[in-house]
Amino acid sequence: MLTYIVRRLMISVLTLIIITAFVYGLVRAMPGSPLTAIIAGANEKTDKSISAQQYDRMKEQFGLNKHWTLGYVDWLSGVVRGDLQNSLTQPNTVSYLIRERFKATLLLTTTSLVLAYLLSIPLGLYSSARNGTVVERGTSITLYMLYSVPVFVAALYLQIFLHVKMGWLPLDRIVSSDYSELSTFGKTWDLFRHSLMPVLCFTYTSLAYYTRFIKANMQEVVQQDYIRTAKAKGVGPFKILTVHAFRNTMIPFVTLIGMTLPALLGGAIIIEKIYSWPGMGALFLEAISQRDYPLVMGLVLMFSSLTLLGQLLADVLYGVVDPRISYS
């Protein structure tokens, strides 16, 4: 197992280098540069245009006068030293910005993930056990409808209904402007009310997909010979479903779990933008629009690392779920 993990980690490092080199070259080839916003702001303050000499000095200061390959080598050497460089458009380091925004995104993704699993597993088992009944068909149709609704459409409708029409929940942001003046209970309640709509948007698509995934795998497993043998031995239907059948659906489910976190972080971009949520998704959009190369690369490195880590975690969990799998 240890040899397999070390080999996978080495492959992951190589994969990260390829991904980050491609993305770095891509963002450097995009129209515009970080200097565009900086120069525009300076011109507004001073009412004077920046000279060609000043422009060249700024390019040298930000390392934009180098070919993108040399710029990537500089960035990669900084990563090896644990330095993700400073943001070009904000007065903070990239590490600090990611660390600050990660908390807000983690709140949404973790809550959504827990809710989706807690609801999808019993729903999937129930749909499999009651396959063909009116309730099961109604549940399946509802889940299909939920899965087909785009996230941004659901987010806007929630805002219209729960905020504009009913006035039950705040429109956006993570907390109210008077958050610091509230009591401990008041702060918790305020955070809960602000988080409810984004969490619902994150959860409903995952819930629909996971439930259908579990049901489809369960229907395949219950046709196996060992399930019929268990029934012939007099094992109860509940035990057959939850112990014999569900355990053998865990291998494909583990793959899904391993890919969930990076997918949720990626999906956070749309939700965080709509709800003005100060997370990494919104930070990524800001970095792209302002051509903040170090910040873009820091976020890409993090997203890519989480994806590869999720795949490795899924492979390791295979052996835990099914002891027959060997990595020797």
PyMOL commands that set and color helices and strands:
alter all, ss='L'
color gray80, all
select helices_A, chain A and resi 2-29+34-46+52-61+68-80+94-129+134-148+151-165+179-181+184-221+225-232+237-247+250-274+280-289+293-321
alter helices_A, ss='H'
color red, helices_A
deselect
rebuild
show_as cartoon
